Amino acid sequence: MSTLPSTSLTLSSGIYAVPRLTNTNWVEFKTKTMMSLWAWGLACHLEGTVKVPESLPHDPSNSRKILKSNKSKLATEEEIKENYVVLDAYAQKEALAIQQLFAAVPNTVLIQVQGKGSVAKIWKAICSIYKAKSDLVQVDL
């Protein structure tokens, strides 16, 4: 029983299939990654255009009390729960997109981009690395 080399594996199946990134498949990887994340509704995360939700502010005189977003009065339990739901949904979408990228890139790239923070910053760093590599290949031709 033979196994496929890791460079030919995909990270998903069907329309969301994304190949592992290698030194020779940047254009395919970039296109399929972008389409996959767009299909999952994560384009605004990848592009950095998503509105990052803010936590409700705490009362400066009592950090245990949470204020409405306009800081006019205390937030209700319902408003606090709604805020947590929004924050959690955003974090989950960021994590899903980051996981897709981290699972597809070589460890040498992962080490360079893992501390960038947002999906958009990680994607921009990956694009920069491989744009430089593809420019080198064009010069060699």
WOVENWO-V570180 format. One record per run of one state. SS is the DSSP state (H for helix, E for strand, C for the rest). FROM is the first residue (numbers start at 1). TO is the last residue. If there is no record, write none. Layout:
BEGIN
ss & from & to
SS & FROM & TO
SS & FROM & TO
END
This chain:
BEGIN
ss & from & to
C & 1 & 5
H & 6 & 8
C & 9 & 9
E & 10 & 10
C & 11 & 13
H & 14 & 16
C & 17 & 18
E & 19 & 19
C & 20 & 25
H & 26 & 39
C & 40 & 42
H & 43 & 47
C & 48 & 57
E & 58 & 59
C & 60 & 61
E & 62 & 67
C & 68 & 73
E & 74 & 74
C & 75 & 76
H & 77 & 104
C & 105 & 106
H & 107 & 113
C & 114 & 118
H & 119 & 140
C & 141 & 141
END
